[in-house]
C-alpha cells in the first residue's frame, strides 16, 4: 500500500457493490476504516463491522469527512459539493491499481461498454489469454485481486463516475466505444463528461483504441449485434497479433453464442408477437440504434425513464415511422407531449405494467414490442436490471 496510507484512517463513502468490495479487501490491511452510507446496515454486516473494528456512520457527510485522512467515494457519490475536502478523495481505480499488478484493459464510452467488455473477455479467452472481468458490470474491483494469480489481464468496464477522480490510473489498453451526451445531471456539462471519460488515457503508456478504426485484415462481421462493437473486438485481437483466420474463427464462434441480458434480449414470441428487452438502453442513441434493427412500422416502443438532463426531442423526432410509442414512468407526460408535437401515435401511462398491457392490446402478429426506454430507471426501479427483469416477468406471465 502507498506509504501515505499506512496506518491512515480511510473513509469508504457508500456501501454498495464498490463499498463492500473495498471493505472486504481493506479490512485485511493496516488501516482504520470508517464507512458512511445513509442506508443502515443489516444484521450480518453490523456483526462483521463489530468483529473487524470498522466504524459505520450516517447523517451529515461533513462529519464523516472530518474524521478521515482519506476518502474513497463510491462511483454513485457526487462529490462536487464537497470541494473543501477534495485533497482527501482517492479514486477507487487509482487505489485498485496499487494492489492489482496484472495489466488492465479498460473500456469506456457512452454506448456498448458492457457488450464490448464481455465480447473482449470472451474473445481473449478463445485465443488462450486468461482474463478476469469487473468494474461497472456489478463486480467490485477489489474482488478481482484474489484472482490475479490466475489470469494474465483484467478487462474492466469503466463509467465516467469511476474515472472522474482518477489521477494515476494507467490501463495498458483503453477502448473508447463512442461519445454522446449523458449524465449531464451529474457532470454539469458535456465538456465535464468528456473530461471524465478522458481519464482513461491520461498516460502515453496506454494504447488507445477509438473509432474510426483502421483494421488490417478482412473479416466476416457477425450479423448479431452492432458492427462497431465487433470492430473494437477485432482491434484488440489485432493488438495481440492474432492471425486473421483465427480472428474470423473467434467472430464466428461468438456470433452464434453471444448474448447479453437486458441488451436487445429476445424474451419470447407469443402468438407471432416478438418481445425484446432492451432495458439497458438508458440514452437516446441506444434506443435509436435498437429501433433501427426492426421494421419500424411493426414496432411498438416502450419509452420511459429519466432523461438525466438530456434532450430526448431529437430521438422522438426520428420515431415517426414507429407503429406506436407508449410513454411510461416519471417523465411519461413530457415524452407524450413531445410525441404529440411530432405527430407520433402514442399513449401515456404511469407504470411499465400498464405500458405492457397497452402494447399487447395494440400488437398484431408480426409486430415487435420493444422495451428500449432511452432513460435511467430510477423513477420506478433501482436499476435497469430490475426494470428489464420486470418486463421479462410480464412476458412470462402472458405466455403462461
C-alpha positions in Angstrom: 0.0 0.0 0.0 1.1 3.6 -0.6 3.1 4.7 2.4 1.0 7.7 3.0 -2.0 5.4 3.6 -0.1 3.2 6.1 -1.9 3.5 9.5 -4.3 6.1 8.0 -8.0 6.4 8.7 -9.7 5.6 5.4 -13.2 6.5 4.7 -15.4 4.5 2.3 -18.3 6.6 1.1 -21.1 4.3 0.1 -21.7 0.6 0.9 -23.0 -0.8 -2.3 -21.1 -3.1 -4.7 -17.9 -1.0 -4.7 -18.0 -0.2 -1.0 -18.5 -3.9 0.0 -15.6 -4.9 -2.2 -13.4 -2.3 -0.7 -14.3 -3.3 2.9 -13.7 -6.9 2.3 -10.2 -6.2 1.0 -9.1 -3.3 3.1 -10.1 -4.8 6.4 -7.1 -7.1 5.9 -4.7 -4.1 5.5 -3.1 -2.0 8.2 -5.7 0.8 8.1 -8.6 2.1 10.2 -11.9 2.0 8.3 -14.9 4.2 8.5 -17.9 3.5 6.3 -20.5 6.2 5.5 -23.9 5.4 4.0 -27.3 6.9 4.5 -28.8 3.4 4.5 -28.4 1.4 7.6 -26.5 -1.9 7.9 -28.2 -5.3 8.0 -27.6 -7.6 10.9 -24.8 -9.6 9.2 -22.9 -6.5 8.1 -23.2 -5.0 11.6 -21.7 -8.1 13.1 -18.9 -8.0 10.6 -18.1 -4.4 11.3 -18.1 -5.0 15.1 -15.8 -8.0 14.7 -13.4 -6.1 12.5 -13.5 -2.8 14.4 -15.0 -0.9 11.4 -16.9 2.2 12.3 -20.2 2.9 10.5 -21.9 6.3 10.3 -24.6 8.1 8.5 -26.1 11.6 8.7 -24.2 14.7 7.6 -21.3 13.8 5.2 -19.1 16.6 6.6 -18.8 14.9 10.0 -17.7 11.7 8.3 -15.2 13.6 6.0 -13.7 15.4 9.0 -12.9 12.0 10.7 -11.0 10.6 7.7 -7.5 11.1 6.5 -8.5 10.0 3.0 -11.9 9.0 1.5 -12.7 6.6 -1.4 -16.1 7.6 -2.8 -18.2 5.0 -4.5 -18.9 5.8 -8.2 -22.5 6.8 -7.4 -21.4 9.5 -5.0 -21.4 13.1 -6.3 -18.6 14.9 -4.5 -18.9 18.2 -6.4 -20.5 19.9 -3.3 -17.5 18.9 -1.1 -14.6 20.8 -2.8 -13.2 21.7 0.6 -12.3 18.0 1.0 -11.0 17.4 -2.5 -7.5 16.7 -1.2 -8.8 13.7 0.7 -10.5 12.0 -2.2 -8.9 9.0 -3.7 -10.2 7.4 -6.9 -11.1 3.7 -6.4 -9.3 2.9 -9.7 -6.1 4.6 -8.5 -6.1 2.6 -5.3 -7.0 -0.6 -7.1 -4.0 -0.4 -9.4 -1.7 -0.3 -6.4 -2.7 -3.8 -5.5 -3.7 -5.3 -8.8 -0.4 -5.8 -10.7 -1.6 -7.5 -13.9 -2.1 -5.4 -17.0 -5.6 -3.8 -17.4 -7.8 -3.4 -20.5 -10.2 -0.6 -19.7 -13.4 0.0 -21.7 -15.4 3.2 -21.6 -17.8 5.2 -23.8 -21.4 6.2 -23.8 -22.9 3.1 -25.5 -21.7 -0.5 -25.8 -19.4 -0.7 -22.8 -20.9 -3.8 -21.2 -21.3 -5.6 -24.6 -17.7 -4.8 -25.6 -16.3 -5.7 -22.2 -18.0 -9.2 -22.4 -17.0 -9.7 -26.0 -13.4 -8.7 -25.5 -13.1 -11.0 -22.5 -14.6 -14.0 -24.4 -12.5 -13.3 -27.5 -9.3 -13.2 -25.5 -10.2 -16.5 -23.7 -10.9 -18.0 -27.2 -7.3 -17.3 -28.2 -5.8 -18.6 -24.9 -5.4 -15.4 -23.0 -6.8 -15.7 -19.5 -8.7 -12.8 -18.0 -10.9 -11.7 -15.2 -13.7 -9.2 -15.7 -15.1 -6.5 -13.5 -15.9 -2.8 -13.0 -19.2 -1.2 -13.9 -20.9 -4.6 -14.5 -21.8 -5.5 -11.0 -18.5 -7.0 -9.9 -16.5 -4.9 -7.4 -12.9 -4.1 -8.5 -11.3 -5.3 -5.3 -12.9 -8.7 -5.6 -10.6 -9.2 -8.6 -7.4 -9.0 -6.5 -7.7 -12.6 -5.3 -7.9 -13.7 -9.0 -4.8 -12.0 -10.3 -2.6 -15.0 -9.7 -4.6 -17.0 -12.1 -5.1 -14.5 -15.0 -3.0 -12.5 -17.5 -5.2 -9.5 -17.9 -8.2 -7.7 -16.3 -10.9 -6.5 -18.6 -12.8 -3.6 -16.9 -15.9 -1.7 -17.9 -15.4 1.8 -16.6 -18.0 4.5 -16.3 -17.4 8.3 -16.2 -18.3 8.1 -12.5 -15.4 5.7 -11.9 -12.9 7.7 -13.9 -13.6 11.3 -12.9 -11.4 11.4 -9.8 -8.5 9.4 -11.3 -5.0 10.8 -11.2 -2.7 7.9 -12.0 -4.8 5.1 -13.4 -3.0 3.6 -16.4 -4.5 0.7 -18.4 -2.3 -0.9 -20.9 -5.2 -0.7 -23.5 -8.1 1.7 -23.4 -11.1 1.2 -25.6 -13.4 4.2 -26.1 -16.6 2.9 -27.8 -18.2 6.2 -28.7 -19.3 9.5 -27.2 -22.7 11.1 -26.8 -24.3 13.4 -24.2 -25.1 11.5 -21.0 -25.1 12.0 -17.2 -25.3 15.8 -17.6 -27.3 15.9 -14.3 -24.1 14.6 -12.6 -21.3 16.2 -14.6 -22.9 19.5 -15.3 -21.9 19.8 -18.9 -20.9 17.7 -21.9 -17.3 19.1 -21.6 -17.1 17.9 -18.0 -18.5 14.5 -19.0 -15.9 14.2 -21.8 -13.1 15.2 -19.4 -14.1 12.4 -17.0 -14.0 9.9 -19.9 -10.6 11.1 -21.0 -9.2 10.0 -17.7 -8.9 6.5 -19.2 -6.0 7.6 -21.3 -4.0 10.1 -19.3 -0.7 8.3 -19.9 1.2 7.8 -23.1 1.8 4.3 -21.9 -1.8 3.5 -22.7 -2.7 2.2 -26.1 -5.9 3.9 -27.2 -8.4 2.1 -29.4 -11.1 4.5 -30.6 -13.3 4.9 -33.7 -12.7 5.5 -36.5 -10.8 2.2 -36.6 -8.4 1.1 -39.3 -8.3 -2.7 -39.2 -5.5 -4.5 -41.0 -7.3 -7.7 -42.2 -10.5 -8.8 -43.9 -13.1 -10.0 -41.5 -16.6 -11.5 -41.6 -18.6 -9.5 -39.1 -21.4 -11.4 -37.3 -24.9 -10.2 -38.1 -25.9 -10.4 -34.5 -25.3 -7.1 -32.6 -23.7 -3.9 -33.8 -20.8 -3.7 -36.3 -18.9 -1.1 -34.3 -18.7 -3.4 -31.2 -17.3 -6.3 -33.3 -14.7 -3.9 -34.9 -13.5 -3.0 -31.4 -13.0 -6.6 -30.5 -11.1 -7.2 -33.8 -8.8 -4.2 -33.0 -8.0 -5.7 -29.6 -7.2 -9.1 -31.2 -5.0 -7.4 -33.8 -3.1 -5.6 -30.9 -2.2 -9.1 -29.7 -1.1 -10.1 -33.2 -3.7 -12.8 -33.6 -3.8 -14.1 -37.1 -6.7 -13.1 -39.4 -8.0 -16.6 -39.8 -8.0 -17.1 -36.1 -9.9 -13.8 -35.6 -12.5 -14.9 -38.1 -13.0 -18.2 -36.3 -13.4 -16.3 -33.0 -16.0 -14.0 -34.6 -17.9 -17.0 -36.0 -18.0 -18.7 -32.6 -19.0 -15.6 -30.6 -21.5 -14.5 -33.3 -23.6 -17.7 -32.7 -23.3 -17.9 -29.0 -23.0 -14.4 -27.5 -25.9 -12.7 -25.8 -26.2 -10.0 -23.1 -29.1 -9.8 -20.7 -31.2 -6.6 -20.9 -29.5 -5.6 -24.2 -31.6 -6.5 -27.2 -32.5 -9.6 -25.4 -35.1 -11.7 -27.2 -37.6 -12.6 -24.4 -40.1 -14.6 -26.3 -42.6 -14.9 -29.2 -46.2 -15.1 -28.3 -48.9 -15.6 -31.0 -46.4 -14.2 -33.5 -45.6 -11.1 -31.5 -41.9 -10.7 -30.6 -40.9 -9.3 -27.2 -37.5 -7.7 -26.8 -35.9 -6.5 -23.6 -33.5 -3.6 -24.2 -33.8 -2.1 -20.7 -30.1 -1.2 -20.8 -30.8 1.5 -23.3 -30.6 4.5 -21.0 -29.7 7.1 -23.5 -31.5 8.2 -26.7 -28.7 6.9 -29.1 -29.0 3.4 -27.7 -32.8 3.4 -28.3 -32.4 4.8 -31.8 -29.9 2.1 -32.6 -32.3 -0.6 -31.3 -35.3 0.8 -33.3 -33.2 0.7 -36.5 -32.8 -3.1 -36.1 -36.5 -3.7 -36.6 -39.3 -2.9 -39.0 -40.5 0.4 -37.6 -44.0 0.1 -39.0 -44.3 -3.1 -36.9 -42.6 -1.9 -33.8 -44.3 -0.8 -30.6 -41.8 1.1 -28.5 -42.0 1.4 -24.7 -40.3 4.7 -23.9 -39.7 6.0 -20.4 -37.2 6.5 -17.5 -35.4 9.7 -16.5 -33.6 11.8 -19.2 -30.6 12.8 -17.0 -31.0 16.4 -18.4 -30.5 15.0 -22.0 -32.9 16.4 -24.6 -34.9 13.5 -26.0 -36.6 15.5 -28.7 -34.1 14.6 -31.4 -34.8 10.9 -30.6 -38.6 11.3 -30.7 -38.4 13.2 -34.0 -36.9 10.1 -35.6 -39.7 7.8 -34.4 -42.3 8.9 -36.9 -42.4 5.5 -38.7 -42.8 3.6 -35.4 -46.2 1.9 -35.2 -46.8 3.3 -31.7 -44.8 4.8 -28.8 -46.0 4.1 -25.3 -44.6 6.5 -22.7 -44.4 5.4 -19.1 -42.9 6.4 -15.8 -41.9 9.6 -14.2 -41.5 11.6 -17.4 -44.3 10.0 -19.3 -46.2 13.2 -19.8 -43.1 15.0 -21.0 -42.4 12.3 -23.6 -46.1 12.1 -24.6 -46.1 15.9 -25.3 -43.0 15.6 -27.5 -44.6 12.7 -29.4 -47.7 14.8 -30.0 -45.6 17.7 -31.2 -44.1 15.4 -33.9 -47.4 13.8 -34.8 -46.4 10.4 -33.5 -49.0 7.8 -32.4 -48.5 7.5 -28.7 -50.1 6.7 -25.3 -49.2 7.7 -21.8 -49.3 5.7 -18.6 -47.7 5.5 -15.1 -46.1 2.1 -15.0 -44.3 -0.5 -17.1 -47.1 -2.9 -16.5 -49.7 -0.5 -17.9 -47.5 0.2 -20.9 -47.0 -3.6 -21.5 -50.8 -4.1 -21.4 -51.4 -1.3 -23.9 -48.7 -2.8 -26.2 -50.3 -6.2 -26.1 -53.7 -4.8 -27.0 -52.2 -2.9 -30.0 -49.7 -5.6 -31.2 -50.6 -7.9 -34.1 -48.9 -11.0 -35.5 -45.5 -9.9 -36.9 -45.1 -7.0 -34.6 -42.3 -6.4 -32.1 -42.8 -5.0 -28.6 -39.5 -3.3 -27.8 -38.7 -2.1 -24.3 -35.9 0.4 -25.0 -36.6 3.3 -22.6 -33.8 5.8 -23.5 -33.7 6.9 -19.9 -32.5 5.9 -16.5 -34.6 3.5 -14.4 -34.6 5.4 -11.1 -38.1 6.8 -11.4 -39.6 3.3 -10.9 -36.7 0.9 -10.3 -33.4 0.7 -8.5 -31.5 -0.1 -11.8 -32.1 -1.1 -15.4 -31.7 -4.8 -14.5 -34.7 -4.6 -12.2 -36.7 -2.9 -15.0 -35.7 -5.5 -17.5 -36.4 -8.3 -15.2 -39.9 -7.0 -14.6 -40.5 -6.8 -18.3 -39.4 -10.4 -18.7 -41.7 -11.4 -15.9 -44.6 -9.7 -17.7 -43.9 -11.6 -20.9 -43.6 -14.9 -19.0 -46.9 -14.3 -17.2 -48.6 -13.5 -20.5 -47.3 -16.7 -22.0 -48.4 -18.9 -19.1 
